[in-house]
Amino acid sequence: MTTARVWFITGASRGLGRAFTEAALTAGECVVAAARDLSPLDDLAGAHPEKLVRLTLDVSDRAAVRAVVDRAAAAFGRLDVVVNNAGVMLLGMIEEATEEEVRAQFDVNFFGALWVAQAVVPHLRAQGSGHLLQVTSMGSGGGFASTGFYAASKAALDSLSQALAMEVAPFGVKVTIVQPGGYGTDLFTRGTTMTGPRPEYEPLRVQLAEMWGEDAGPDPGIAAPVVMELAGLAEPPLRLIVGSASYDLVQQLDQARTQEYRTWEHLSRKAPG
């Protein structure tokens, strides 16, 4: 049994997952890192041989998730912080996506996170403590052209996580929905599947490319201290936006949505109920 906190992180080999793994290890914590490809963690394994356990995992495989979570809990005797981080992106217009592509998106981003939550909750409930960080997106509050499937999968996880937080609170288990902005991870490269483009949407694609530009976003490492502080809170928030610019953008979108509701309030109130 160890006195350091024990982290279980999915999608731990790259991007935000790698940043969280490195930050926890640097702080002297123990980490069970799960990912499909563990080789990018070779350097951390060499530097922290007693603190890092690596387990291969495809979160879309429910049986594998349960087996790996059991091994993770046994590795250091408990689980204190679980970071449900694994994710992929389907990029393209709604009309263009195949059924296989859409299901693959939800298999990882929604069902994969669900399988992890179902597997870790019994361990956290039994020990009467633990903090589950559900990594969604600052864009999960609404869809945007070409990223609708990604946003939908994260919005579904948002709603699920809010319900989960209410269900596990009596057992001393905390849940926080972590909504990061656009960091320079490989989500938009290695983690992205592109739909087959239809020519009708080419003008919109050009417009989106001009809007987004070439900036890959800030290094994910700068988000790690925020998550470390979050994980140390005795009473953490249900939701946390990670990123100053992202916070401002979400606030603007929320204000616009509220204004739209108010504009059409007279129509809403014509129906009882």
TORDRENMI-820505 format. One record per residue (C-alpha): y, z, x; residue in three letters. Coordinates in nm, 3 decimals, decimal comma. Example, Ala and Ser with C-alpha at 12.3 -4.5 7.8 and 13.67 -1.06 7.14 Angstrom:
BEGIN
[rec [-0,450 0,780 1,230] "ALA"]
[rec [-0,106 0,714 1,367] "SER"]
//
This chain:
BEGIN
[rec [0,000 0,000 0,000] "MET"]
[rec [0,347 -0,089 0,129] "THR"]
[rec [0,682 0,081 0,066] "THR"]
[rec [0,872 -0,249 0,085] "ALA"]
[rec [0,921 -0,446 -0,232] "ARG"]
[rec [0,673 -0,724 -0,295] "VAL"]
[rec [0,798 -1,066 -0,405] "TRP"]
[rec [0,593 -1,342 -0,564] "PHE"]
[rec [0,776 -1,675 -0,544] "ILE"]
[rec [0,659 -2,009 -0,681] "THR"]
[rec [0,789 -2,334 -0,538] "GLY"]
[rec [0,844 -2,129 -0,226] "ALA"]
[rec [0,818 -2,395 0,042] "SER"]
[rec [1,141 -2,587 -0,018] "ARG"]
[rec [1,491 -2,563 -0,161] "GLY"]
[rec [1,588 -2,246 -0,342] "LEU"]
[rec [1,233 -2,110 -0,322] "GLY"]
[rec [1,233 -2,139 0,056] "ARG"]
[rec [1,580 -1,978 0,073] "ALA"]
[rec [1,467 -1,683 -0,141] "PHE"]
[rec [1,149 -1,643 0,064] "THR"]
[rec [1,339 -1,637 0,392] "GLU"]
[rec [1,603 -1,396 0,261] "ALA"]
[rec [1,343 -1,149 0,133] "ALA"]
[rec [1,150 -1,156 0,460] "LEU"]
[rec [1,469 -1,110 0,662] "THR"]
[rec [1,545 -0,803 0,450] "ALA"]
[rec [1,208 -0,655 0,545] "GLY"]
[rec [1,041 -0,727 0,213] "GLU"]
[rec [0,688 -0,857 0,160] "CYS"]
[rec [0,646 -1,203 0,008] "VAL"]
[rec [0,358 -1,387 -0,150] "VAL"]
[rec [0,471 -1,748 -0,138] "ALA"]
[rec [0,305 -2,005 -0,363] "ALA"]
[rec [0,347 -2,382 -0,345] "ALA"]
[rec [0,146 -2,702 -0,353] "ARG"]
[rec [0,228 -2,770 0,014] "ASP"]
[rec [0,258 -2,461 0,232] "LEU"]
[rec [0,314 -2,633 0,567] "SER"]
[rec [0,697 -2,603 0,551] "PRO"]
[rec [0,648 -2,226 0,569] "LEU"]
[rec [0,463 -2,235 0,904] "ASP"]
[rec [0,767 -2,105 1,092] "ASP"]
[rec [0,814 -1,809 0,858] "LEU"]
[rec [0,443 -1,729 0,875] "ALA"]
[rec [0,468 -1,716 1,253] "GLY"]
[rec [0,777 -1,497 1,245] "ALA"]
[rec [0,651 -1,257 0,974] "HIS"]
[rec [0,271 -1,248 1,000] "PRO"]
[rec [0,238 -0,906 0,839] "GLU"]
[rec [0,488 -0,966 0,559] "LYS"]
[rec [0,411 -1,316 0,433] "LEU"]
[rec [0,104 -1,431 0,243] "VAL"]
[rec [0,083 -1,799 0,149] "ARG"]
[rec [-0,121 -1,924 -0,146] "LEU"]
[rec [-0,166 -2,284 -0,255] "THR"]
[rec [-0,078 -2,332 -0,620] "LEU"]
[rec [-0,014 -2,602 -0,876] "ASP"]
[rec [0,159 -2,410 -1,155] "VAL"]
[rec [0,052 -2,665 -1,417] "SER"]
[rec [-0,308 -2,545 -1,371] "ASP"]
[rec [-0,329 -2,234 -1,592] "ARG"]
[rec [-0,662 -2,109 -1,455] "ALA"]
[rec [-0,538 -2,150 -1,099] "ALA"]
[rec [-0,219 -1,960 -1,181] "VAL"]
[rec [-0,415 -1,662 -1,313] "ARG"]
[rec [-0,640 -1,654 -1,008] "ALA"]
[rec [-0,350 -1,684 -0,763] "VAL"]
[rec [-0,143 -1,417 -0,938] "VAL"]
[rec [-0,437 -1,176 -0,918] "ASP"]
[rec [-0,467 -1,250 -0,546] "ARG"]
[rec [-0,092 -1,203 -0,505] "ALA"]
[rec [-0,100 -0,864 -0,674] "ALA"]
[rec [-0,390 -0,757 -0,456] "ALA"]
[rec [-0,232 -0,877 -0,131] "ALA"]
[rec [0,015 -0,586 -0,103] "PHE"]
[rec [-0,100 -0,369 -0,391] "GLY"]
[rec [0,171 -0,456 -0,645] "ARG"]
[rec [0,434 -0,707 -0,758] "LEU"]
[rec [0,798 -0,600 -0,777] "ASP"]
[rec [1,002 -0,921 -0,799] "VAL"]
[rec [0,857 -1,241 -0,943] "VAL"]
[rec [1,060 -1,559 -0,898] "VAL"]
[rec [0,943 -1,832 -1,135] "ASN"]
[rec [1,104 -2,113 -0,939] "ASN"]
[rec [0,872 -2,416 -0,924] "ALA"]
[rec [1,028 -2,723 -1,084] "GLY"]
[rec [1,049 -3,100 -1,090] "VAL"]
[rec [1,287 -3,353 -1,248] "MET"]
[rec [1,234 -3,658 -1,464] "LEU"]
[rec [1,548 -3,870 -1,428] "LEU"]
[rec [1,617 -4,142 -1,680] "GLY"]
[rec [1,724 -4,228 -2,030] "MET"]
[rec [1,540 -4,092 -2,332] "ILE"]
[rec [1,424 -4,436 -2,447] "GLU"]
[rec [1,277 -4,521 -2,108] "GLU"]
[rec [1,035 -4,233 -2,050] "ALA"]
[rec [0,661 -4,264 -2,101] "THR"]
[rec [0,456 -3,993 -2,268] "GLU"]
[rec [0,284 -3,920 -1,938] "GLU"]
[rec [0,617 -3,871 -1,761] "GLU"]
[rec [0,754 -3,639 -2,028] "VAL"]
[rec [0,439 -3,428 -2,040] "ARG"]
[rec [0,435 -3,400 -1,660] "ALA"]
[rec [0,795 -3,273 -1,671] "GLN"]
[rec [0,711 -3,000 -1,921] "PHE"]
[rec [0,377 -2,918 -1,756] "ASP"]
[rec [0,562 -2,787 -1,451] "VAL"]
[rec [0,903 -2,672 -1,573] "ASN"]
[rec [0,799 -2,512 -1,900] "PHE"]
[rec [0,424 -2,462 -1,919] "PHE"]
[rec [0,393 -2,381 -1,549] "GLY"]
[rec [0,655 -2,109 -1,582] "ALA"]
[rec [0,486 -1,986 -1,900] "LEU"]
[rec [0,147 -1,962 -1,727] "TRP"]
[rec [0,303 -1,762 -1,442] "VAL"]
[rec [0,478 -1,527 -1,686] "ALA"]
[rec [0,158 -1,471 -1,883] "GLN"]
[rec [-0,031 -1,397 -1,563] "ALA"]
[rec [0,218 -1,156 -1,405] "VAL"]
[rec [0,318 -0,954 -1,713] "VAL"]
[rec [-0,011 -0,760 -1,731] "PRO"]
[rec [0,037 -0,648 -1,370] "HIS"]
[rec [0,401 -0,549 -1,424] "LEU"]
[rec [0,323 -0,375 -1,753] "ARG"]
[rec [0,039 -0,176 -1,596] "ALA"]
[rec [0,262 -0,048 -1,315] "GLN"]
[rec [0,552 0,018 -1,554] "GLY"]
[rec [0,807 -0,177 -1,353] "SER"]
[rec [0,900 -0,515 -1,215] "GLY"]
[rec [1,167 -0,782 -1,239] "HIS"]
[rec [1,086 -1,139 -1,347] "LEU"]
[rec [1,344 -1,398 -1,246] "LEU"]
[rec [1,311 -1,713 -1,455] "GLN"]
[rec [1,486 -1,995 -1,269] "VAL"]
[rec [1,625 -2,244 -1,520] "THR"]
[rec [1,952 -2,435 -1,470] "SER"]
[rec [2,323 -2,413 -1,536] "MET"]
[rec [2,263 -2,731 -1,739] "GLY"]
[rec [2,007 -2,574 -1,970] "SER"]
[rec [2,270 -2,507 -2,234] "GLY"]
[rec [2,294 -2,873 -2,329] "GLY"]
[rec [2,166 -3,218 -2,250] "GLY"]
[rec [2,340 -3,480 -2,038] "PHE"]
[rec [2,270 -3,851 -2,007] "ALA"]
[rec [1,970 -3,927 -1,779] "SER"]
[rec [1,883 -3,558 -1,725] "THR"]
[rec [1,789 -3,484 -2,085] "GLY"]
[rec [1,421 -3,415 -2,020] "PHE"]
[rec [1,497 -3,176 -1,733] "TYR"]
[rec [1,757 -2,992 -1,941] "ALA"]
[rec [1,521 -2,976 -2,238] "ALA"]
[rec [1,243 -2,823 -2,029] "SER"]
[rec [1,482 -2,564 -1,888] "LYS"]
[rec [1,637 -2,492 -2,229] "ALA"]
[rec [1,290 -2,425 -2,366] "ALA"]
[rec [1,228 -2,185 -2,077] "LEU"]
[rec [1,562 -2,015 -2,148] "ASP"]
[rec [1,463 -1,943 -2,508] "SER"]
[rec [1,115 -1,831 -2,412] "LEU"]
[rec [1,253 -1,599 -2,146] "SER"]
[rec [1,496 -1,435 -2,385] "GLN"]
[rec [1,208 -1,355 -2,618] "ALA"]
[rec [0,997 -1,233 -2,327] "LEU"]
[rec [1,274 -0,998 -2,214] "ALA"]
[rec [1,269 -0,826 -2,553] "MET"]
[rec [0,890 -0,801 -2,554] "GLU"]
[rec [0,846 -0,644 -2,210] "VAL"]
[rec [1,151 -0,415 -2,205] "ALA"]
[rec [0,957 -0,120 -2,356] "PRO"]
[rec [0,723 -0,132 -2,054] "PHE"]
[rec [0,999 -0,100 -1,796] "GLY"]
[rec [0,987 -0,468 -1,703] "VAL"]
[rec [1,315 -0,659 -1,658] "LYS"]
[rec [1,370 -1,032 -1,712] "VAL"]
[rec [1,668 -1,232 -1,586] "THR"]
[rec [1,731 -1,598 -1,660] "ILE"]
[rec [1,872 -1,735 -1,334] "VAL"]
[rec [2,083 -2,048 -1,390] "GLN"]
[rec [2,167 -2,211 -1,055] "PRO"]
[rec [2,402 -2,503 -1,010] "GLY"]
[rec [2,343 -2,816 -0,806] "GLY"]
[rec [2,235 -2,705 -0,461] "TYR"]
[rec [2,122 -2,935 -0,183] "GLY"]
[rec [1,749 -2,907 -0,247] "THR"]
[rec [1,494 -3,190 -0,259] "ASP"]
[rec [1,482 -3,174 -0,641] "LEU"]
[rec [1,669 -3,505 -0,658] "PHE"]
[rec [1,447 -3,667 -0,393] "THR"]
[rec [1,090 -3,546 -0,347] "ARG"]
[rec [1,100 -3,356 -0,675] "GLY"]
[rec [1,225 -3,644 -0,889] "THR"]
[rec [1,039 -3,904 -1,092] "THR"]
[rec [1,247 -4,202 -1,206] "MET"]
[rec [1,185 -4,370 -1,537] "THR"]
[rec [1,145 -4,746 -1,550] "GLY"]
[rec [1,506 -4,864 -1,598] "PRO"]
[rec [1,604 -5,075 -1,897] "ARG"]
[rec [1,888 -5,320 -1,832] "PRO"]
[rec [2,076 -5,205 -2,141] "GLU"]
[rec [2,157 -4,876 -1,965] "TYR"]
[rec [2,277 -5,023 -1,635] "GLU"]
[rec [2,650 -4,979 -1,714] "PRO"]
[rec [2,587 -4,612 -1,792] "LEU"]
[rec [2,388 -4,567 -1,469] "ARG"]
[rec [2,679 -4,709 -1,270] "VAL"]
[rec [2,918 -4,475 -1,449] "GLN"]
[rec [2,696 -4,173 -1,377] "LEU"]
[rec [2,656 -4,268 -1,010] "ALA"]
[rec [3,033 -4,287 -0,972] "GLU"]
[rec [3,072 -3,952 -1,148] "MET"]
[rec [2,817 -3,771 -0,933] "TRP"]
[rec [2,901 -3,931 -0,599] "GLY"]
[rec [2,702 -3,882 -0,280] "GLU"]
[rec [2,747 -3,507 -0,232] "ASP"]
[rec [2,405 -3,339 -0,228] "ALA"]
[rec [2,554 -3,000 -0,303] "GLY"]
[rec [2,581 -2,681 -0,096] "PRO"]
[rec [2,297 -2,541 0,110] "ASP"]
[rec [2,056 -2,338 -0,108] "PRO"]
[rec [2,072 -2,058 0,145] "GLY"]
[rec [2,411 -1,951 0,013] "ILE"]
[rec [2,251 -1,867 -0,322] "ALA"]
[rec [1,996 -1,632 -0,167] "ALA"]
[rec [2,228 -1,329 -0,121] "PRO"]
[rec [2,316 -1,345 -0,491] "VAL"]
[rec [1,949 -1,333 -0,588] "VAL"]
[rec [1,884 -1,052 -0,340] "MET"]
[rec [2,164 -0,846 -0,496] "GLU"]
[rec [2,040 -0,932 -0,845] "LEU"]
[rec [1,689 -0,816 -0,759] "ALA"]
[rec [1,828 -0,481 -0,644] "GLY"]
[rec [2,009 -0,398 -0,968] "LEU"]
[rec [1,868 -0,112 -1,173] "ALA"]
[rec [1,999 -0,273 -1,492] "GLU"]
[rec [2,013 -0,648 -1,429] "PRO"]
[rec [2,170 -0,897 -1,670] "PRO"]
[rec [1,964 -1,113 -1,902] "LEU"]
[rec [2,140 -1,424 -1,771] "ARG"]
[rec [2,317 -1,503 -1,445] "LEU"]
[rec [2,483 -1,829 -1,340] "ILE"]
[rec [2,451 -1,879 -0,965] "VAL"]
[rec [2,744 -2,076 -0,827] "GLY"]
[rec [3,120 -2,040 -0,867] "SER"]
[rec [3,185 -2,404 -0,966] "ALA"]
[rec [2,885 -2,395 -1,198] "SER"]
[rec [3,018 -2,081 -1,364] "TYR"]
[rec [3,350 -2,251 -1,436] "ASP"]
[rec [3,178 -2,562 -1,573] "LEU"]
[rec [2,950 -2,363 -1,803] "VAL"]
[rec [3,250 -2,172 -1,934] "GLN"]
[rec [3,429 -2,498 -2,009] "GLN"]
[rec [3,127 -2,635 -2,192] "LEU"]
[rec [3,087 -2,315 -2,391] "ASP"]
[rec [3,453 -2,325 -2,492] "GLN"]
[rec [3,423 -2,689 -2,600] "ALA"]
[rec [3,114 -2,608 -2,805] "ARG"]
[rec [3,287 -2,313 -2,971] "THR"]
[rec [3,588 -2,529 -3,053] "GLN"]
[rec [3,365 -2,792 -3,211] "GLU"]
[rec [3,201 -2,528 -3,430] "TYR"]
[rec [3,543 -2,403 -3,539] "ARG"]
[rec [3,667 -2,755 -3,612] "THR"]
[rec [3,380 -2,812 -3,852] "TRP"]
[rec [3,354 -2,459 -3,986] "GLU"]
[rec [3,478 -2,574 -4,327] "HIS"]
[rec [3,180 -2,808 -4,358] "LEU"]
[rec [2,931 -2,547 -4,236] "SER"]
[rec [3,050 -2,297 -4,496] "ARG"]
[rec [2,993 -2,535 -4,784] "LYS"]
[rec [2,624 -2,453 -4,767] "ALA"]
[rec [2,505 -2,103 -4,859] "PRO"]
[rec [2,273 -1,913 -4,628] "GLY"]
//
